[in-house]
Amino acid sequence: MRSKIVAGNWKMNKNHKETEALLAELSAKLPDTNAEVMVAPTFVNLASAVEHLESSAIEVIAQNMHFEESGAFTGEISADMLLDIGVDTVIIGHSERRAYFGENDEILRKKVVAGLAKGMRIMFCFGEELQDRKSGDHFKVVASQLKNALFGLPAGEWAKIILAYEPVWAIGTGETASPEQAQEMHAFIRKTLTEAYDAKIANNVSILYGGSVKPGNAVEIFSKPDVDGGLIGGAALVADDFIAIIKAI
């Protein structure tokens, strides 16, 4: 049975004191839930976040990683470094990594393979841009992103994959795909996975929605049968908002 997941991507926000304060508030207010709750602080605060949440049900995950184990890659972080501080889940392929740092399908596939080889859990992000949606190519784009980065992986590795569909036009814009649009795409993703692998894998993988999820729309989005939770951006930086979204799942 697939997991319900609410993950907060903090992006480049919160210094050390602010991180500790937000983690403390989240820990104190965390409701009883069957969902997995995750937060992704900045790299400089990962180790202290792991320590801070040692007795909490909240998992600390990373926003990115490099595909090499070590070497002359200034500013990069390896899977081994993350595992060494107790982080074993990593976000790969976020639209901002694709748009601002030139990460293409080939690079992302290398990252996915490298993370899986180390036993890491991968939260793989993908989704169409506004022009793709307007032109009617959104299904084609999503299928291509999945195929190029993930298809061909051994079937057994899918137990360590979380999918996060993020319509790029709905990230940080205040725009949100309607619950019906989210469900339509999530159902298409499961159909595509069934065709590439089988129904068991398709029905067991968690597919999150990421794109301006807020307390006011979370219940309706999460109520859709193929939406298994959310990858939350801005709302994850406000404790009461993030807690409300967790309660919505």
Secondary structure, DSSP 4 states (H G I P E B T S, - for coil): -PPPEEEEE--S---HHHHHHHHHHHHHHPPP-SSEEEEE--GGGHHHHHHHTTTSSEEE-BS---SSSSSS-TT---HHHHHHTT--EEEE--HHHHHHH---HHHHHHHHHHHHHTT-EEEEEE---HHHHHHT-HHHHHHHHHHHHTTTS-GGGGGGEEEEE--GGGSSSS----HHHHHHHHHHHHHHHHHHS-HHHHHHS-EEE-SS--HHHHHHHHTSTT--EEEESGGGGSHHHHHHHHHH-
